[in-house]
Structures are given as C-alpha cells and as structure tokens.
Amino acid sequence: MSFETHRTLFNVGGIRAVELQHADVPQLQRFFEANPGYFVSVSGEPPGKDEAQEELLSEIPTDWPFTKKWAIGFVDATGSLTAMATVISDMLAPGVWNVGFFILETREHGQGVAQGLYEGLQTWTCGLGAQWLRLGVVAGNARAERFWERVGFIEVRRRHDVPMKSAVVTMRVMVKAVGSMGLAEYLARVGRDRSDATVG
C-alpha cells in the first residue's frame, strides 16, 4: 500500500508527515521489525508480531482526558516509512501534547534526521494549540535521554517499577514548554507530574 493518498500533516525537508490508518498496520509492522533496537532498549525484547496493531489501537486510560491520538508516519522520497511517532493532544490538561512514541530507522541515527523531524513535529503541534510537550523516557536508554535533553526537555519526575513487557524500568517524565507558559504553570495543571506526586 502506498502513502500517496494519505493526508499530509506537515513536511520536513523531503520527508512528508502523514496520518497513519489501520490499513497501514502491515507496513508499520515491517518497519518495526526492521528496526528492533528501539524496542530492545525500551522493553528488553524485539517487537512482537502484533506490535504495530497494538501501537495504533492502544487506548488511553479512561480517566485521562484528551482530544485525539495521532499516529504519524514520516515518509521519505521513495515512499517508505523512515520514522513514526504517536502524539496525544490535550492529554491530562488542555494544551498538553504527549509524545508517546518516536522511532527513527536505525540507518538514519546520528545524521541529524531525528532532530529535524522532532522540530517539524513541535512546530505542527504548536500550530494546533500545544503549550507543552510531554513524554516518558526509560532511564538508562542513554541515546534517547541525550536526544530529549538536547532538544530542550526537562525532567519533572521519575516513575519507578514501570512494567514494559519483559523489563521493569524507571521512567523519566520530561516536559518542554513550547508556548507562552512555563513549567510552573504546567505543574499547576498536571499535578501527577510533580516530583512529590503519589500517583503512578
């Protein structure tokens, strides 16, 4: 299946960001299996046979407010997936966009591609009302930790003993203010992310 008919959300250089659909599961699964390093570093094992379907269809906890979950494929000039991200708009509070997933094909690591795609993603979310971007990164996943710190994310709390398939990890919750309000305003709105919060 081609991505030619998919709606373009934004462009980054020669890469087109499109909204993925359920029919894209087979291509996304092949992409995941060709780039297993992300999954091994996060959960301790390669992607499962239903990884793509689970990622596209996974649901947000029923007690977490949000407006939409976006599954975004980054398509290169050959029409192939080169990266994939999921973002959830207005999650936990209006203006908070959560980056749930961000994976770039292994051969592009270290080329500056990830930063360019992230910057395009940030600009797009800001255009739709994002005030803060939020994510969780596994403590000890040094490449990811360095990347998110380099693009301006700040740790606000740590969640310990988080189950991730065959691993139990510590998750660093990180936030970047991208609008007119800062981290103090974020923490006033999202109490669960304060360092003294008792929620998981």
N, C-alpha and C positions, 0 to 999 in steps of 0.2 A: 504494500500500500504506500502511495506517495503522500507527502505532506503538502503538495502544491495547492490543494483546495482548502487547507486549514487557514483559519483566520489569523492574520499576523497581529501580534500584540505590540511588538516593537522590533527594531533592528539594531544590531551591534556590529558595525563594520559589515562584513559579508555574511553575517550569521543572522538568521531570522528566528525570532521567538514566537512560537505558536502555542495555542491552547490544545493540549492533547485530549483525545477522546478514547472511549472504551475500545474502539476498533484498533487503536494503536498498541494494545497490550502485547501482541506478538513481537513487534519491532522493539518495544521498550524492554521486553524480556531479553531479547538478543543483545541489546545494548548493555544491560546489567551483567549478563553472563560474560560478555567480552571485557568487562571492566570490574573484576571482582574485588579489587583492592579496597575500595571504599567499604564494602560490606564486611570484609575480614577485619579491617581496623576498627569498625564500629561495633559489630556484633560477634566477632570471633569465628565467622564461617562465611563461605561464599553465598551468593544469592540463591534462595530456594526456587523451586520450579514454578511457583506462583507469585514470585516477588513483585513483578510488575502489576499484576492484578490487585494484589494486596495494597500496593502503594497508591494506585489510582482510586481504589474503592474504600480505603481505610476511612473510618469515621472519627470525627472529633467527639470527645466526651460530651454527653448530653447536657451537662451542667456548665459547659463553657460556651459563652455567647460568641458568635462570629457571623459574618455575612456570606462568605464564599470560600471554598477551597479551589485554588487554581493549580492545575498540573501543566507545567510549561516545558515544552521541548525546544531545544536550541538546534536548529537545522543548518548545516553548512551548505556551501555552494554545490556540493554533489547531491544534495537532498537527503543526507544521512544525519542521524542524531549525533551531535558532538557533546551534548550536555543535557541535563534535565534538572528541574527544580520544582518543588511544591511550595506554595505560599498560601497562607490563610489570612483573609482580610478581616479587620476589626475583631481579632481574637482576644478574648478576655476583657477588652475595653475598646471603645471607638478610637481609631487611629493607630492601633497596634497591628502590624502585619508580621506574622510569624513565618520564618523560613524553616520549613520542616525538613527539607531535603535539598541538597545541592551537590550534584555529581558531574564531574568532567571526565571525558575519556582519558585514560592513562597517558596516551602518547602526547597529549597536549599539556601535561603537567610541566611547570617551570618555564612556560613560554609567555606568561602574562595574559593568557586567554581567560582564565578564571576571573581575574580582577576586572577585565573589560566586560565580561558577561554580568558580573555582580553589579558593576556601575550602571549598566543598562537596566538591570532589574530594579535597582534602587530608584533610578530616575522615573521609571514606569510606575512604581508603587507610590512615589511622591505625587505624581500627577493624578492619582486616584484617591489621594487624601491621607496617605501614610504620614504619621508624625514620628513613629518609632518603628524600627525593625528589631525583631526578637528571634533568638534561636537557641538551641542547645547543642553544645559540642562535647564529645566524650573527652574527659581529662586523660591525658596520655596520648591522644591522637595528635602528635606534635605538628604535623603538616597542617591539619585543619585549624589547630589552635593558633599557629603563627599567621595563617591566612586571615582569619576573622579579626585578630588583633590588628593586623596591618591595615585592614580596610576600616578600622575605627570602632569595632565593637568592644564593649567594656563588660566585664563580669559583674553581675549583680548578686548572684547567689550560687550555691552548689547543692545539687540533689544527690544524695548518696544511695547506694544499693538499688540502682535502677536496672531492672531486668531487660536485657537485649539479646533475645534468642539464647545462644549458648554462653553468653557473658553476663556478668553483673558489673555495672560501671558506675562511675561518678560522673554526673552531667554538669557541665558549667553552663549556667543560664547567662546569656550575653545579650546586651541591648545596645542599639545605636540610635541616638536621637537624629532624625533626618528632617524635622520640621522646625517650627518656631518655639517648641517647648523642650525642656531638658530632661535629664534623668530623674530629678526630684519630682517633677510632675508625673513622669511615668510611674514611679514607685508609689505615688499617692493614689494612682488609679488601679494599679495591679499589685495589690497587697501580697499576693502569693509569691512574688519575686523579691520581696525584701529579705535581706540576709537573716532577719530574726523570725521569718515566717515559719510556722509549724506544719503547713500543708506540704504534701509530697510534690 
